[in-house]
Amino acid sequence: MSGGPPARSWSVYDYVLLWLAGQVGAALLIALGVAVGADSIIVFSLAGLYLGFSIVFWLLSRRRDVAELRLSVETSDLVYIGLGLVLQIGLAIAILPLINFLFPEGRPPQELATVIAQADTPLLQLTLVAATVVIGPAVEELTYRGVLLRALEGRGKTLAIVVSSVVFAAIHITGLDAATIWRSALVVLPPLFVLGVVAAWLTLRTGRLGPAIFLHSGWNLLTAFVLLIPIEVLEELG
């Protein structure tokens, strides 16, 4: 006989809790970093984000059906890294005219320069690359193509793909430069929506999260490459 109540399905409410947990965790560890005078606040922010998510996910998973999230990874999924990289580059080329029109001064639509400037040690660079290519994609895919997509799937697969992708893209508006937020949104959010659609479609088609995770990792490889370029070189490139 079972020793507890049956596992419940994942809901939009669970997604909201996970997202809030990440934000609260990030805020708390940022405050801690400021209090101790840490040089790399971004590390505290990422640590708090993933810690908050992990704690709440663990608590929720005790009463939810984790198998519903399709968290399965296979070696063959590595091929999707290349697909993600190609998708990122292809969309970047497609919107290049829009970028040049909205940002004639050459200012990047996202504040990557700030992050790169803080990566002044090999250890910090390695931490940021790991967060960008490994940890971040795994957490985001589990959140959006795992919990949120699964919660919406009962209302129709097309609706689930579109809504989860819109939410995934929109949530990234918090990482844009406040001074150019609306121009940046026009450049950054549409490609992220496309990424979300492809990742969601792959998840539903394969019945696993592995392809979406590696697709997302490949997408972020370009960012990781930028993180490894010395800030002096980036400033010369404008």
N, C-alpha and C positions, 0 to 999 in steps of 0.2 A: 504493500500500500504506500501511496505517496505521503511524504511527511509534511507537505505544505499545499497551499492553494495552487491551482494550475497557472502556468505562465500566461501572461497577457500579451496581446499584440502591441507593437510600438505605435505611438500616436504623435501628432503634431505637437502636443503638449510636451512630450519627451524631448523633441527637437528643441523647443524653446528653453527647456530646462538646461539642456546641454550647452546651448549657445550662451545663456546667461551665466552658467557656471564658468565657462571660459573667460568671459568678460570680467567677472568678479575676481577670478583667480589672477588674471593679468593685472587688474587694478591694485590688488593687495600686494602682489610681489613688486610692482613698480614702486609703490609706496615704501616697501621694505628696501628696495634698491636705493631710493633717494635718501632714506634715513641713514643707511650705512655708507653713503657717499660712493656708491659703485660707479665705475666709469662706463660700463656697458649695460645701460638700462634695458636695452632691447632684449638681452638674454633673460633678464628677470621677467619681462613681459611675456616672452615665449614660454618660459618655464611655468609661469602662473596660468597661462592659457591652457597648456596641455595638462597641467596638474589638475586644474579645476574640472576640465572635461573628463579626465580619467576617473576622478573620484565619483562624480555624478553618474558617469556611464557604468561604473562598477556597481553602484547602489541600484540603478535602474535595472541592470542585467540580472539581478537577483530575483526580480519579479516579472521579467520579460523573456520572450522566446528569442534568444540570441541567434538561433539558427535562421530566423526570418531575415536577418541582415545579410545573409549570403556571403559571410566573411570567409572566403576561400581563395587561396593564391596558389598558382601553379607555375612551374618553371617557364612554360610556354608563354606566360603573360609578359615576359621580358620584351617581347617584340613590340608591345604597345608603348614602350619608352620612345622608340623611333617614331611611332605614329603621333605621339604627343608633341615631340619636337618639330616634326613636319607641320603639324596643325598650327602650332604657335608661330612658326616662321611664315607660313602661308598667310595666316590672318594678319600678321604684322605688315606684310608686303601689301596686302589688299587695302588696309586702312592707312597706308603711308601718306597718300594725298590728303586725307582728312587731318592727319597729325601735322603735316606741314602747314595746312591752312589754319588750324586752331592754335598751333604753337610755332609761329614764325621765328620767335626768339630762340628756338631750339631747346626750350626747357622741357625736361622729361615730365610726362603726365603723372608719374608716381614718384614719391619721394625716396627712390632707391639710393640717390646720392647720399642722403643722410645716413642710411643704413651702412653703406659702403664705407663712409668716412669713419664710422665707429669700429669697423673691422680692421684694427691696427695690429693685431697679433695673429699668428697662424692658428692658435686655439680658437679664437673668436671666429675666424673665417671658417674653420671646420665646423663649428657649432651652427653658424648661419647656413652653411651649405647643407648640413644634415637636416636642419629644420625645414629648409626650402625643398629639398629633393626627396627626403624620406619621411620624416615625422609629419610635416604639414599635409602632404597629399594623403597619407594614411588616415589622419584624423578628419580631414575635410570630407574625404570620400565616405568614411564611416558615418559621418554626420548627415551629409546631403544625399548621397546615393544609397546609403544604408538606412538610417532612421527616417529621414524626411520622405524619401522616395517610397519606402515601404509603407509609411503612414498614409500616403496619398494614393497608393496603387489601387486601392479598392474603389476609387471614384473614376477609374479609367486610366489606362497606361499613358495615353497622350497627355491628359491633364496632369498626371503625376510628373511626366518628363518636363513639361513646360513650366509648371509652377515651381518645382524644385530647382530648375535652372535659373528662373527669374530671381528666386530668393538667394541662391548661391551667388549670382552676379551682384545683386543689389547690396548684399552684406559687405562687399568689398569697398563700398563707397567710403567706409570709415577709414580706409588706409590711403585715401587720396589727399593731395595737397589742398589745404583749406582755401588758399588764395586763388586756386584755379579749379575748384572742385567740379563745376558743371562742365567746363571744357574737358577736363580729365575724364569725367564720367562718360562723355560721348565717345572717347577713345578707348577706355579701358573696359567698360561694362559689356558692350556687345560681344567682343571676343570671349569673355568669360562665360557669357550666356551660351555661346556655341560650344565651348568646352563642356559646360554642364549638360547640354543636350546630348552630345556624343557619349559622354561618360554614363549618363543615365540609360541611353539606348543600349550601350554595351553591357551594362549591368543586367538589364532585363533580357537581353538576347542570350547572354551566356549563363545567366543564373548565378553569377559570382561577382564579387567586388574586385577581385584581382586585376582584371583588365582595366577598370576605371582607375585604380590606384596607380598602376604603372603608366597609364596614359597621362595622368596628372603629374607624375614625376617627370616624365619626358617634357611636358609643357613647361615645367619650372626649371628645366636644365639651363635654359637661356639666361634666366635670372641668376642662377648659381654661377654661370660663367662670368656674368657681369660683376658678381660679388668678389670674384677672384682677381679682377683687373685693378691695379693700383689706382687710387683716387687721382693721382697726378695725371695719369693717362686719360682718365675720363674727363677731367677738366680741360685738357688740351683738345679733346674731341668735341667739346661743347655740350 
